[in-house]
Amino acid sequence: MIEKDNRHTVIIGGSSGLGRVVANSFLRQGHVVSVVGSRSGDEVVSLESPAHRYFQVDLSDEKLLTTNLSKVLSPMSSVNNLIFTQRYRGPLAASWSGEFETSVSATRSVIDFLTEKFSGDGSDAIVMVGSVYGSLVGDTQPLSYHVCKAALEQLVRFYAVNLGKLRIRVNGVIPGTFVKEESTEFYRNAHGLTELQARITPLGRMCRAEEVAEVISFLCSNAASFVTGQNLVVDGGASLVSQETIARSLLSFQTSRGNGQ
Ligand SMILES: NC(=O)c1ccc[n+]([C@@H]2O[C@H](COP(=O)([O-])OP(=O)(O)OC[C@H]3O[C@@H](n4cnc5c(N)ncnc54)[C@H](OP(=O)(O)O)[C@@H]3O)[C@@H](O)[C@H]2O)c1
């Protein structure tokens, strides 16, 4: 049952992937969870809880977004946590503007709209999910993704400084590749890729979406009460490994596969 004074967590992009895992995690913690996504409500199947509220909004439409944010707020008295897990999934040809609108502009608009609606009780938190592509360069994502993820890291710092006086903490989580429900099958069948990723990651395996969600929960919790403006890398140490080591790993991996090991 939704009580307007319950703790209220808003997840932008919580209808699939990591966002859905985060939503379920906060529901289990007893929060009222308001999820914003672009698909229709009846497609969001795994969030069966009366404390779950779903809002279908296209984040790239700024006017529509702010109109709908008023609905997200009502009848709740305030917001305690605001979490951004959205990412642009539209056509590559439109990715430059699409990524900026969905990722950077929407994040700014939502924060600016909701700033005054936080509880002000000293436990309020914002978390943005970036990517190691905000500082590394890879060939599986377009330029727009790299640039927007870098921009989010600076948004974290900017808002941390400017919202500190309202006692709102602002942090980022920077994952490497993680396996989510939707990609489990892909990585299970991706011959060699999963084993190689594990081999070049100091912790020796791939990350699961639940592990990223745990870090988000930590950053929203009292355990992180004096942490703000930080972008916390969650990649099992992979981005610390030198090119030489990765190259040698790849060579020995190829050799072992060639030998049928
Ligand atoms: N997957 C990885 O391995 C990985 C690695 C590093 C970082 N990340 C980051 O982690 C976050 C989550 O990634 P993910 O793979 O879990 O993402 P995902 O499954 O693609 O989910 C993205 C979410 O964003 C929402 N969304 C996208 N465009 C929207 C729009 N125009 N309006 C409203 N909602 C919109 C989607 O809603 P609908 O589904 O309803 O359309 C969905 O809820 C992202 O920030 C991503 O960059 C992911």
The ligand as a Tripos MOL2 file, in Angstrom:
@<TRIPOS>MOLECULE
LIG
   48    52     1     0     0
SMALL
NO_CHARGES

@<TRIPOS>ATOM
      1 N1         24.8510   -3.1810  -20.0790 N.am      1 LIG1
      2 C1         26.1170   -2.9930  -19.7360 C.2       1 LIG1
      3 O1         26.9530   -3.9220  -19.7610 O.2       1 LIG1
      4 C2         26.5700   -1.6240  -19.2690 C.ar      1 LIG1
      5 C3         27.9350   -1.4120  -19.0350 C.ar      1 LIG1
      6 C4         28.3480   -0.1760  -18.5270 C.ar      1 LIG1
      7 C5         27.4000    0.8090  -18.2780 C.ar      1 LIG1
      8 N2         26.0920    0.5730  -18.5400 N.ar      1 LIG1
      9 C6         25.1270    1.6250  -18.2220 C.3       1 LIG1
     10 O2         24.2140    1.1060  -17.2680 O.3       1 LIG1
     11 C7         22.9230    1.7100  -17.4600 C.3       1 LIG1
     12 C8         21.8890    0.6270  -17.6520 C.3       1 LIG1
     13 O3         22.2430   -0.1300  -18.8000 O.3       1 LIG1
     14 P1         21.3320   -1.3240  -19.3040 P.3       1 LIG1
     15 O4         22.1460   -2.0910  -20.2750 O.co2     1 LIG1
     16 O5         20.7410   -2.0140  -18.1510 O.co2     1 LIG1
     17 O6         20.2250   -0.5030  -20.1040 O.3       1 LIG1
     18 P2         18.8950   -0.9820  -20.8310 P.3       1 LIG1
     19 O7         18.5530   -2.3890  -20.4810 O.co2     1 LIG1
     20 O8         18.9990   -0.6200  -22.2690 O.co2     1 LIG1
     21 O9         17.7820   -0.0510  -20.1460 O.3       1 LIG1
     22 C9         17.7650    1.2990  -20.4530 C.3       1 LIG1
     23 C10        16.5980    1.9600  -19.7800 C.3       1 LIG1
     24 O10        16.4870    3.2940  -20.2950 O.3       1 LIG1
     25 C11        15.1330    3.5260  -20.6790 C.3       1 LIG1
     26 N3         15.0700    4.4550  -21.7950 N.ar      1 LIG1
     27 C12        15.8590    4.4870  -22.8920 C.ar      1 LIG1
     28 N4         15.4780    5.4900  -23.7010 N.ar      1 LIG1
     29 C13        14.4160    6.0940  -23.1000 C.ar      1 LIG1
     30 C14        13.5740    7.1840  -23.4410 C.ar      1 LIG1
     31 N5         13.7500    7.8950  -24.5620 N.pl3     1 LIG1
     32 N6         12.5770    7.5070  -22.5920 N.ar      1 LIG1
     33 C15        12.3720    6.8070  -21.4490 C.ar      1 LIG1
     34 N7         13.1500    5.7800  -21.0540 N.ar      1 LIG1
     35 C16        14.1560    5.4280  -21.8760 C.ar      1 LIG1
     36 C17        14.6390    2.1620  -21.1140 C.3       1 LIG1
     37 O11        13.2400    2.1560  -21.1280 O.3       1 LIG1
     38 P3         12.4210    1.1200  -22.0440 P.3       1 LIG1
     39 O12        13.1440   -0.1910  -21.9170 O.co2     1 LIG1
     40 O13        11.0710    1.1500  -21.4350 O.co2     1 LIG1
     41 O14        12.4930    1.6420  -23.4150 O.co2     1 LIG1
     42 C18        15.2590    1.2660  -20.0440 C.3       1 LIG1
     43 O15        14.4770    1.3060  -18.8690 O.3       1 LIG1
     44 C19        23.0760    2.6490  -18.6530 C.3       1 LIG1
     45 O16        23.3630    3.9320  -18.1850 O.3       1 LIG1
     46 C20        24.2810    2.0750  -19.3910 C.3       1 LIG1
     47 O17        24.9320    3.0470  -20.1690 O.3       1 LIG1
     48 C21        25.6530   -0.6100  -19.0420 C.ar      1 LIG1
@<TRIPOS>BOND
     1     1     2 1
     2     2     3 2
     3     2     4 1
     4     4     5 ar
     5     4    48 ar
     6     5     6 ar
     7     6     7 ar
     8     7     8 ar
     9     8     9 1
    10     8    48 ar
    11     9    10 1
    12     9    46 1
    13    10    11 1
    14    11    12 1
    15    11    44 1
    16    12    13 1
    17    13    14 1
    18    14    15 2
    19    14    16 1
    20    14    17 1
    21    17    18 1
    22    18    19 2
    23    18    20 1
    24    18    21 1
    25    21    22 1
    26    22    23 1
    27    23    24 1
    28    23    42 1
    29    24    25 1
    30    25    26 1
    31    25    36 1
    32    26    27 ar
    33    26    35 ar
    34    27    28 ar
    35    28    29 ar
    36    29    30 ar
    37    29    35 ar
    38    30    31 1
    39    30    32 ar
    40    32    33 ar
    41    33    34 ar
    42    34    35 ar
    43    36    37 1
    44    36    42 1
    45    37    38 1
    46    38    39 2
    47    38    40 1
    48    38    41 1
    49    42    43 1
    50    44    45 1
    51    44    46 1
    52    46    47 1
@<TRIPOS>SUBSTRUCTURE
     1 LIG1         1 GROUP 0 **** ****
